[in-house]
Amino acid sequence: MSFDAQSHIVPQKLEDPIPVLFWTPTEFTLALSFMGFGLIMDLWPVGMALATAVLLGSRYLSRGAKRGAVQHLLYSLGLRIDNALTTQFPPAWTNDFIH
């Protein structure tokens, strides 16, 4: 009986998020939030423009970025969307480099 190495290969992108249309779930949720705020505040053209800017701009800005860069940016701005970031890192408003 021989060892079958082919049956033990783990795909490299196994844990990647499942895209919504062409965007990551974070980008899509952020754009949907802008659309919702625009509709609630009765400024739907502004909400649609911001959502479009997020969806189109995210592709331009994410070129060459590492995985999870958007989540780290949002966390540094004070939004807690990923529980792993809150348990592994200090709060976003605590900056150890500035005294």
C-alpha beads as a LAMMPS data file, in Angstrom:
LAMMPS data file: protein, C-alpha beads

99 atoms
98 bonds

1 atom types
1 bond types

-500.0 500.0 xlo xhi
-500.0 500.0 ylo yhi
-500.0 500.0 zlo zhi

Masses

1 110.0

Atoms # bond

1 1 1 0.000 0.000 0.000
2 1 1 1.501 3.333 -1.076
3 1 1 0.880 6.854 0.172
4 1 1 -1.207 8.965 -2.216
5 1 1 0.153 12.510 -1.906
6 1 1 -2.437 13.858 -4.356
7 1 1 -5.283 13.134 -1.926
8 1 1 -3.657 15.236 0.830
9 1 1 -3.193 18.504 -1.082
10 1 1 -4.930 21.527 0.459
11 1 1 -5.923 24.258 -2.043
12 1 1 -4.182 27.602 -1.481
13 1 1 -7.346 29.701 -1.592
14 1 1 -9.462 27.430 0.583
15 1 1 -10.262 30.081 3.208
16 1 1 -10.788 33.015 0.850
17 1 1 -14.157 34.749 1.276
18 1 1 -16.854 33.880 -1.242
19 1 1 -17.301 36.925 -3.499
20 1 1 -20.641 38.671 -3.930
21 1 1 -20.828 39.282 -7.673
22 1 1 -17.247 40.539 -8.267
23 1 1 -16.515 42.056 -4.846
24 1 1 -15.466 40.784 -1.442
25 1 1 -18.188 40.712 1.223
26 1 1 -16.603 43.690 3.024
27 1 1 -16.650 45.895 -0.070
28 1 1 -20.192 44.867 -0.955
29 1 1 -21.485 45.485 2.588
30 1 1 -19.828 48.904 2.733
31 1 1 -21.352 49.901 -0.612
32 1 1 -24.770 48.588 0.438
33 1 1 -24.514 50.613 3.653
34 1 1 -23.815 53.795 1.704
35 1 1 -26.815 53.084 -0.528
36 1 1 -28.993 52.508 2.539
37 1 1 -27.861 55.696 4.270
38 1 1 -28.521 57.623 1.075
39 1 1 -32.058 56.249 0.858
40 1 1 -32.791 56.860 4.541
41 1 1 -31.565 60.456 4.415
42 1 1 -33.443 61.065 1.141
43 1 1 -30.155 61.746 -0.640
44 1 1 -30.229 58.662 -2.833
45 1 1 -28.052 60.138 -5.632
46 1 1 -25.297 60.797 -3.087
47 1 1 -25.673 57.285 -1.641
48 1 1 -25.560 55.692 -5.080
49 1 1 -22.509 57.772 -6.035
50 1 1 -20.677 56.780 -2.846
51 1 1 -21.585 53.117 -3.335
52 1 1 -20.346 53.230 -6.917
53 1 1 -17.148 54.953 -5.793
54 1 1 -16.559 52.242 -3.186
55 1 1 -17.138 49.383 -5.616
56 1 1 -15.083 50.850 -8.438
57 1 1 -12.414 52.375 -6.229
58 1 1 -11.894 49.215 -4.211
59 1 1 -10.586 47.367 -7.256
60 1 1 -8.133 50.171 -7.970
61 1 1 -6.984 50.503 -4.359
62 1 1 -6.729 46.775 -3.634
63 1 1 -4.266 46.057 -6.445
64 1 1 -1.060 44.875 -4.835
65 1 1 -2.534 44.915 -1.327
66 1 1 -2.272 41.960 0.987
67 1 1 -5.290 39.914 2.054
68 1 1 -7.276 41.556 4.846
69 1 1 -6.000 45.077 4.164
70 1 1 -9.544 46.505 4.009
71 1 1 -10.460 44.949 7.356
72 1 1 -7.326 46.394 8.953
73 1 1 -8.088 49.829 7.509
74 1 1 -11.656 49.763 8.819
75 1 1 -10.437 48.563 12.226
76 1 1 -7.892 51.364 12.396
77 1 1 -10.729 53.815 11.713
78 1 1 -12.618 52.422 14.707
79 1 1 -15.011 49.906 13.104
80 1 1 -14.958 46.470 14.695
81 1 1 -16.069 44.013 12.036
82 1 1 -13.736 41.131 12.748
83 1 1 -13.691 39.610 16.238
84 1 1 -10.213 38.175 15.750
85 1 1 -8.841 41.694 15.392
86 1 1 -10.374 42.783 18.710
87 1 1 -8.886 39.880 20.662
88 1 1 -5.428 39.804 19.059
89 1 1 -4.688 43.541 18.809
90 1 1 -5.132 46.580 21.077
91 1 1 -8.060 48.948 20.466
92 1 1 -7.771 51.151 17.381
93 1 1 -7.817 54.357 19.412
94 1 1 -4.789 53.218 21.463
95 1 1 -1.672 54.009 19.533
96 1 1 1.549 52.841 21.173
97 1 1 3.794 54.818 18.833
98 1 1 2.626 58.284 19.868
99 1 1 3.286 59.516 23.418

Bonds

1 1 1 2
2 1 2 3
3 1 3 4
4 1 4 5
5 1 5 6
6 1 6 7
7 1 7 8
8 1 8 9
9 1 9 10
10 1 10 11
11 1 11 12
12 1 12 13
13 1 13 14
14 1 14 15
15 1 15 16
16 1 16 17
17 1 17 18
18 1 18 19
19 1 19 20
20 1 20 21
21 1 21 22
22 1 22 23
23 1 23 24
24 1 24 25
25 1 25 26
26 1 26 27
27 1 27 28
28 1 28 29
29 1 29 30
30 1 30 31
31 1 31 32
32 1 32 33
33 1 33 34
34 1 34 35
35 1 35 36
36 1 36 37
37 1 37 38
38 1 38 39
39 1 39 40
40 1 40 41
41 1 41 42
42 1 42 43
43 1 43 44
44 1 44 45
45 1 45 46
46 1 46 47
47 1 47 48
48 1 48 49
49 1 49 50
50 1 50 51
51 1 51 52
52 1 52 53
53 1 53 54
54 1 54 55
55 1 55 56
56 1 56 57
57 1 57 58
58 1 58 59
59 1 59 60
60 1 60 61
61 1 61 62
62 1 62 63
63 1 63 64
64 1 64 65
65 1 65 66
66 1 66 67
67 1 67 68
68 1 68 69
69 1 69 70
70 1 70 71
71 1 71 72
72 1 72 73
73 1 73 74
74 1 74 75
75 1 75 76
76 1 76 77
77 1 77 78
78 1 78 79
79 1 79 80
80 1 80 81
81 1 81 82
82 1 82 83
83 1 83 84
84 1 84 85
85 1 85 86
86 1 86 87
87 1 87 88
88 1 88 89
89 1 89 90
90 1 90 91
91 1 91 92
92 1 92 93
93 1 93 94
94 1 94 95
95 1 95 96
96 1 96 97
97 1 97 98
98 1 98 99
